[in-house]
Amino acid sequence: MKTAFLMTLMTLLLVMVGDFAGGQEGMMIMLIFSLGMNFYAYWNSDKMVLSQYKAHQVDEHSAPALYGIVKRLAQKANLPMPKVYIIDDQVPNAFATGRNPEHAAVAVTTALMNYLSPKEIEGVLGHEMTHVKNRDILISTVAASLAGVITTVSRFALWFGGGSRDRNNSNPIAAILLLILAPIAAALIQMAVSRSREYKADEGGGALCGNPNYLADALEKISQYSTRRTMQNATEATAHMFIMCPFSAKDMSKLFSTHPSTEERVKLLRQQAEEMRRQGRLEK
């Protein structure tokens, strides 16, 4: 419900920007344009992001340990087996992509495989498989696409002015404020959507791997590296996809964070582990 509410706000913001930029015609153009972008992203976002990070596909022969973990988690979650990819990068990280569970893929960096224990890797992949199960990939892609359109149109309207509709009854100051604040509001909404889905994926991933402490330990280790170095080819448009922001603390200071704080995520996972222990469901 929270995600649906936030996505509705994003759509209304897009319509308002389109209205101020070009009247009713602009509003309709923005609606059609956003639908077109979302349709394109729905079918092609996985190919684009895997290509951007130069990910190469592996199987049970080329990466038996990694492939075996994904296979076990997929069976446990009653999900189709996703494609498995490895990214040659010295920063530990991972993401899931694909338009639905039947066309999903998970990717991890070489640093993540080398730095984390098998149990910690299982926690990370449990998180990513939960994203697949909850269809968070589609939600995040749509949110990022809408935010991008709002930012682009707002900048265009500020530089070149609005459309041709009669503005005698409109408030130019309100219009300018909207066009200036709309990109900020869009980024904040996208950030809220992303953070909400990350918390849910942490909870589901902790349960799926059998011990939330595995994921908590993994997040603490990943954070030690990711705060110091930025991943190769990292972009703002794809930052929300990763289990940890792919930008270093220095680079991320210029952006709105799409991820909750590591400390808060670890705290909630430790609490979840204690609750599972009391219920006798915690694996060791």
Buried (B, 14 or more C-beta within 10 A) or exposed (E): EEBEEBBEBBBEBBBBBBBBBBBEBBBBBBBEBBEEBBEEBBEEBBEBBBEBBEBEEBEEEEBEEBBEBBBBBBEBBEBEEBBBBBBEBEBBBBBBBBBEBEBBBBBBBBBBBEBBEEBBBBBBBBBBBBBBBBBBBBBBBBBBBBBBBBBEBBBBBBEEEBBEBEEEEBEEEEBBEBBEEBBEBBBBBBBBBBBBBBBBBBBBBBBBBBBBBBBBBBBBBBBEBBBEBBBBBBEBBBBBBBBBBBBBEEBBEEEBBBBBEBEEBBEBBBEBBEEBBEEEEBEE
